[in-house]
């Protein structure tokens, strides 16, 4: 596992992507650790989604994952 969370930002072109990376560099905390990977839309379209068995919580809650006490 490389990390627990992945964030995706769609950018209109390479310049916009570079600008986003530079912004993250400017606000990165001293002890921060971020990896940035720029891919094209065509590469993104080829992503494969692998699913295991459905979690029991999803089976119980369905699409509504909000639990109110």
Wavefront OBJ file of the C-alpha trace (Angstrom):
o trace
v 0.000 0.000 0.000
v 1.378 3.374 -0.940
v -1.162 5.507 0.919
v -4.583 5.500 2.558
v -6.224 8.218 0.482
v -5.927 9.389 -3.070
v -7.256 12.683 -4.362
v -7.918 13.346 -8.043
v -8.149 16.713 -9.738
v -9.129 16.984 -13.381
v -7.243 19.715 -15.229
v -7.948 21.124 -18.664
v -4.330 20.885 -19.891
v -0.725 20.268 -18.857
v -0.178 23.896 -17.789
v -3.186 23.742 -15.470
v -1.912 20.447 -14.037
v 1.539 21.961 -13.405
v -0.117 24.962 -11.758
v -2.043 22.642 -9.415
v 1.142 20.781 -8.471
v 2.932 24.080 -7.806
v 0.044 25.217 -5.595
v 0.299 22.060 -3.497
v 4.068 22.622 -3.205
v 3.439 26.136 -1.844
v 0.980 25.004 0.849
v 2.694 21.720 1.748
v 3.486 21.539 5.491
v 7.205 21.102 6.352
v 6.616 17.463 7.282
v 4.107 16.879 4.470
v 4.514 14.092 1.949
v 2.595 14.230 -1.328
v 3.087 12.341 -4.575
v 1.698 13.838 -7.783
v 1.106 11.799 -10.912
v -0.093 13.476 -14.090
v -1.957 11.243 -16.515
v -3.946 11.975 -19.646
v -7.676 11.484 -20.006
v -7.032 8.511 -22.288
v -4.834 6.891 -19.621
v -7.471 7.588 -16.949
v -10.164 5.972 -19.129
v -8.143 2.743 -19.129
v -8.293 2.456 -15.316
v -9.643 -0.870 -14.145
v -11.889 -1.050 -11.089
v -11.480 -4.250 -9.092
v -14.166 -5.143 -6.560
v -14.247 -7.853 -3.944
v -17.289 -9.040 -2.040
v -19.714 -6.342 -0.990
v -19.253 -5.160 2.600
v -22.058 -6.167 5.004
v -22.537 -2.478 5.940
v -23.182 -1.596 2.319
v -25.634 -4.497 2.105
v -27.496 -3.153 5.158
v -27.306 0.579 4.368
v -27.478 0.496 0.582
v -26.410 3.736 -1.107
v -27.319 5.770 1.990
v -24.162 5.493 4.102
v -25.303 8.063 6.664
v -26.076 6.760 10.132
v -27.983 9.052 12.495
v -28.017 8.483 16.250
l 1 2 3 4 5 6 7 8 9 10 11 12 13 14 15 16 17 18 19 20 21 22 23 24 25 26 27 28 29 30 31 32 33 34 35 36 37 38 39 40 41 42 43 44 45 46 47 48 49 50 51 52 53 54 55 56 57 58 59 60 61 62 63 64 65 66 67 68 69
